[in-house]
């Protein structure tokens, strides 16, 4: 790893947005390819952030600031990655279920996945089952992620899976769920393909489920 790529890595780990932007610009000036900057700078840093979280060395606030620093650097690379026809690790549609306006956890998962090289289609919060199903039909993602922070909105996860079945797209996508009141038992009960208790393990889960590399889509930001 070059000194500049290491500087990008350290800037993201530290959650330094300005430094992340400056070092990505410097790497581009040094003619380092955008894909190499993405892989060995930004993605490598977010992988380290996830590992530190799982070890208990980092907490949600540290993950958030690191993810924001990563996004600042990624914003500079997106046009160049599109021009270079760089492929993403896969595509994920994500949102918070109908009746639930909480989005901090969902946003962190989306940022962590983007930092892992995934293309994200973020539907926001208060997303109805039909909106989720239509998004799967339109975007053909590898994974659909649903979040709920209220026990009263958890039934919408099962309603969404039923909406996927009604639209005939359930077999097209893996479904994962998460949120404070959500459990693996609930995932099994409603027929979801997986459950993640936090953003770091959501990335690991998506990687496990995104096994069909031939279906990986090109980055379309």
VENFEN-V359080 format. One record per residue. SS is DSSP state (A for helix, B for strand, O for the rest). OMEGA is omega in degrees with one decimal (NA if undefined). D_CENTER is the distance of its C-alpha to the mean C-alpha in Angstrom with 2 decimals. Layout:
# VENFEN-V359080
SS/OMEGA/D_CENTER, SS/OMEGA/D_CENTER
This chain:
# VENFEN-V359080
O/179.5/24.97, O/179.5/26.78, A/-178.6/27.51, A/177.2/25.38, A/176.7/22.27, A/177.3/23.03, A/176.8/23.43, A/177.9/19.95, A/-176.7/18.64, A/179.1/20.83, A/178.6/20.00, A/178.7/16.27, A/-178.2/17.36, A/-178.1/19.83, O/-177.9/17.60, O/-175.0/20.16, A/-178.0/18.91, A/-179.6/22.30, A/178.6/22.68, A/179.2/19.34, A/-177.0/20.43, A/-176.9/23.94, A/174.7/23.20, A/176.3/20.95, A/179.6/23.90, A/179.3/26.28, A/178.2/24.54, A/177.4/24.79, A/179.0/28.40, O/177.4/29.02, O/171.8/28.00, O/-175.6/25.09, O/-179.6/22.99, A/179.2/19.63, A/178.2/18.05, A/177.1/19.68, A/179.3/18.54, A/-173.6/14.89, A/-171.8/15.33, A/176.5/17.95, A/-172.5/17.17, A/-177.8/13.65, A/178.2/11.75, A/179.7/14.73, A/-179.1/14.62, A/173.8/11.13, A/177.3/12.27, A/177.1/15.38, A/178.5/13.84, A/178.7/12.24, A/179.3/15.71, A/177.5/17.54, A/-178.3/15.80, A/176.6/16.78, A/-177.9/20.23, O/178.5/20.64, O/177.6/21.11, O/176.2/18.24, O/-174.7/17.47, A/179.8/15.03, A/178.9/16.84, A/178.1/16.60, A/-179.2/12.86, A/-177.8/12.64, A/176.9/15.17, A/-179.7/13.78, A/178.6/10.38, A/176.6/12.74, A/176.8/14.90, A/-178.4/12.33, A/178.6/11.54, A/177.4/15.33, A/-178.6/15.93, A/-179.6/13.39, A/178.8/15.13, A/-175.9/18.29, A/-171.9/17.09, A/-179.9/15.56, A/-178.9/19.10, A/177.3/20.31, A/177.4/17.58, A/179.4/18.45, A/-178.2/22.10, O/178.1/21.72, O/179.9/20.06, O/-179.7/17.38, B/176.6/15.31, O/176.9/11.57, O/-177.5/10.47, O/-177.7/9.88, B/-179.0/8.75, B/168.9/6.86, B/-174.4/8.80, B/177.0/8.10, B/174.2/10.93, B/-169.8/13.52, B/-177.9/16.61, O/178.4/19.98, O/-176.8/22.09, O/-176.9/19.43, O/179.9/18.74, O/-177.7/16.72, O/-177.6/13.36, A/180.0/12.93, A/178.7/11.13, A/179.5/8.87, A/179.7/8.33, A/177.1/7.77, A/-180.0/5.08, A/-179.8/3.38, A/179.3/5.16, A/178.2/4.89, A/177.0/2.33, A/177.3/4.53, A/176.8/7.03, O/174.8/7.14, O/-179.7/8.12, O/172.0/6.13, B/-174.1/7.48, B/169.6/6.07, B/-174.6/9.04, B/-178.9/9.15, O/179.6/12.47, O/-178.8/13.07, O/179.9/15.29, O/-177.0/18.45, B/-177.4/17.30, O/176.5/20.11, A/-179.4/20.14, A/177.6/21.61, A/176.0/18.94, A/-176.4/16.21, A/179.0/18.66, A/178.4/19.53, A/176.8/15.99, A/178.5/15.74, A/-175.9/19.17, A/-171.0/18.49, A/-178.1/15.21, O/-178.8/15.70, O/171.9/12.12, O/-174.4/11.86, B/170.7/10.07, B/179.0/10.51, B/178.7/9.05, B/178.7/11.74, B/173.5/12.54, O/178.6/16.16, O/179.9/17.90, O/177.6/21.37, O/-178.6/23.39, O/179.4/24.99, O/180.0/21.89, O/178.2/20.80, A/179.7/23.17, A/176.4/21.09, A/177.6/18.61, A/177.8/21.59, A/179.4/22.80, A/177.8/19.63, A/176.7/20.06, A/178.4/23.68, A/175.6/22.82, A/179.3/20.83, A/-179.0/23.97, A/-179.5/26.28, A/178.1/24.65, O/-177.1/24.79, O/-176.4/21.12, A/-176.9/20.29, A/-178.9/20.98, A/-167.4/18.68, O/171.0/15.38, B/-177.0/14.16, B/175.0/13.57, B/-178.8/11.91, B/178.8/12.86, B/-176.5/12.83, O/-173.0/14.64, O/-177.0/17.76, O/-172.9/20.32, O/-178.2/18.45, O/174.5/19.70, A/178.9/19.73, A/179.4/23.07, A/178.2/21.73, A/179.1/19.15, A/-176.8/22.12, A/-174.6/24.38, A/177.7/22.47, O/174.9/21.53, O/-177.7/17.77, O/-180.0/16.60, B/179.0/14.93, B/176.3/14.36, O/-178.3/12.36, O/180.0/14.23, O/-174.0/11.78, A/-178.6/8.36, A/-179.5/9.67, A/173.0/10.97, A/177.8/8.04, A/178.8/6.76, A/-179.2/10.45, A/179.4/10.85, A/177.5/8.53, A/-179.8/10.43, A/-176.4/13.55, A/-178.9/13.24, O/-173.7/12.41, O/-177.2/15.96, O/-176.1/17.43, A/179.0/17.01, A/-179.0/19.55, A/-179.3/17.27, O/180.0/14.59, O/174.9/14.64, B/-179.7/15.42, O/177.5/13.29, O/-173.7/14.49, O/NA/13.51
